[in-house]
Amino acid sequence: MRESYSKENKVGEGTYAVVYLGTRQSDSKKIAIKEIKTSEFKDGLDMSAIREVKYLQELEHPNVIRLMDIFMAYNNLNLVLEFLPSDLEVVIKDKSVLFTQADIKSWLLMTLRGVHHCHRNFVLHRDLKPNNLLISPEGIIKVADFGLARAVPNPREILTSNVVTRWYRAPELLFGAKHYTYAVDVWSVGVIFAEMLLRVPYLPGKDDVDQMEVTFRALGTPTEKDWPSVSMFPSYNKLQIYPPPSRDELRNRFIAVSSSALNLMCGMLEMNPGNRWSTVQCLESAYFKELPSPSNPADINISSS
Amino acid sequence: MASKSTSPSAALLNDSIKSLVSKHLPDDYKRVTDDDLYRHSSQYRHWSYTVGHLREKRIETNLKAVKLIQAKLQKFIDEQGDNISQSELQTLKSKAVPLTMEEELKLVNFYTKKVQVIGKHLNLPTEVIATSITFFRRFYLEESVMKYDPKELVHTTIFLACKAENYFIGVDSFAKKAKSTKDEILKYEFKLLESLKFTLLNHHPYKPLHGFFLDIQQMLYGKVDLKYMGKMYDKCRRKITEALLTDAVYHFTPPQITLAVLIDEDELLVTRYLQMKFGKPEETVEETGTEIVTPAKENAQKEKQEVKQEVKQEVKQEGEKSEQNGKPEDHPNTEKEEEGAETKQEEEEEEAEVPDGKDENTIELDKLMEQIMACKEMIASMSVVSTQDAKLIYAKNYYCQYPDIVIQKLKRKQEQEQEQVGSESKETTEEVSPMKKQKTDV
């Protein structure tokens, strides 16, 4: 019954998996095969692999990478994923690619839809970054890499704050919060939004301490006023207090951006996770309703000229 | 597609609006409900059945294994050729009988209970134990105990459940605690994952339970004793774990199971709550008195609209219905400080989903009660498998696996009989022995 696939060239290698390009024999469709490394396992199946399988099995959505099949071969676990030739990091970095405000809006919209789908299924992604937003041949953004995902915690459940790639890490995580929710993902999307607009990483901290410095210098140090009991975090006292940026400062940083775009970005980059916008608020923001309307994904040209 | 009958201008208007909002509201736009989400879950797609389908599945799994065992026995007999005497053949055929579907089920239930006990012994969180139970039972829907000795799957299942529930324990320390070995634990891990169809996310009824408790407390605020509610909550959590040992999990949704458990615990309170929530206003007046009618009406109205369309006869599909009964779970009213604005947003979104004035979308309290009662009955009908029963079944299976042992035993017995007249009781003790031998490490 198992369909057969051919593995062709290796396209990537992570800590727990090797990714190959391949073809589904039945219809010559291009696919990606993520082969989970077995030899490395001390504890049987790797946790990241388990998380990835667990959540991808539940999350079927146009903006979430599709897990098409799973099979065992030579005692290795192989995830058959849809073929997604590019990712947002590559596109942002490639200075020869020109993209418009409408393109950015389209990418952000697709990203938010994917993330919203995770959230309404009570799943936190916890590693959103341009590199994990893959792009299909049709230009569709797909949220990928669920190796750090987890279910929304029960109240009082203690979580690790050591999640999310540094530059995209929300302030509550920088403070080492043991309780957090969906808001950590929204922050990451906010930073990605800024990065799309600037075409350079928005908050590139050199290390964990510097990340706080960079983050608060850009967006202001949170205070008790807008985030009650933020000063209870152990690392808070050592912080330099920066004022939040004025609207004009933001406008100077993000030139040629509409005011509803700025509103949305500020909503996503709200320091206090309780006040940060939810994906629903983001999706309903005026930014998506005003002109220009988001580009048709298929029309966005991402190959370098 | 809109407007053959409408005037051109209306059509134009329609189209221009459509093009304006088209990115957000395509023609086939439909809000996603909690039901839709549940229907996409692997628990619903792969692990929910009608009663008939479940039975067929078990029969099929059993039949496949029986054929295998029969072939294996025949091969053994053929290999023995003339070495096997007629009486030995007789004994073999009477002892090495493949298990029936019912016997398999009993053995699985017996070992599922073991999974639960060991999970408790290892001090695992309730959810991890629940997942262990669920995995173990699902594995034996796909595979037969005649092919995979349940004893060998117990630790593997618990170990995988720990990982699936993000409660990681290193295999060495797990082996130490469970008095097992790394190899034993990992031997069938892939096989287990494969038989679980690579689906690892479970929706257990504990979360709906939490939601219902919050909602009951809110709706009957001032009329329920909070201390009593606290005790009831703990009891219900235990009962839910027990319910996970029954087939109710294959036919009903987590919120339905929750309601069945709740109503089993305090029928009066829960009936009253459900009447407030879903009852028609008249019923509420009649049965629960006037003092609590008013707050219910509005809420009931709202909930009603969301539920109705799913009411179908088939058990599996009926199962979906209570998804909405489980709604309170998505409205953790008293948890706002934990979940923050997001929960609230979800809530608002859900409320926005309810189209106005669709009156046929009302939940029927009678139908709901019928479902809950059927679920409750199914949970209650679970019978405990005695150790004696399990041992006999285990022995039978053991003889199927190792026909040579039957022959050896017979030979030994005959030798003994020649020396002294054997007693019949001996036979029974021997019959039980394989299980005993194996059991020590369970």
Interface residues (C-beta under 8 A of the other chain):
Chain A: K42 D43 G44 L45 M47 I50 R51 V53 K54 Y55 Q57 E58 E60 I70 M72 N75 L77 L109 H119 R120 N121 R150 A151 V152 N154 P155 R156 H179 T181 Y182 A183 P273 G274 N275 R276 W277 S278 T279 V280 Q281 F288 K289 S293 P294
Chain B: V21 K23 H24 V32 L37 H40 S41 S42 F159 L160 K163 A164 N166 F168 G170 V171 I185 L186 E189 F190 L193 E194 F198 T199 L200 L201 K207 E335 E338 E339 G340 A341 E342 Q345 E346 E348 E349
